[in-house]
Amino acid sequence: MVPSQQHLKISDNTKLIEQFLEEVIVKPKTTLKKWSKITNQTPAVKLGYIGQHLASLITGVPGTGSGARGDDLEDSSEVK
């Protein structure tokens, strides 16, 4: 998929993807591992709609903010 230029509104994608993954995936997972040792609970966490965030960063097309209803990206793309 190649988004139309009119929908490209997010720039510096590579840097933002790295920052997003560190802040949303790596840091919380590290923190949960620490607490898992204390509580003996799983360090797994469900973080909904991560794929939509990544799709916006990878394509440069912002989302619609619709969550489960409506188009996932402004160009009418659906994120699976």
Secondary structure, DSSP 8 states (H G I E B T S, - for coil): ----GGG-----HHHHHHHHHIIIIIHHHHHHHHHHHHH--------TTHHHHHHHHHH---B-S-TTSS-SBTTS----
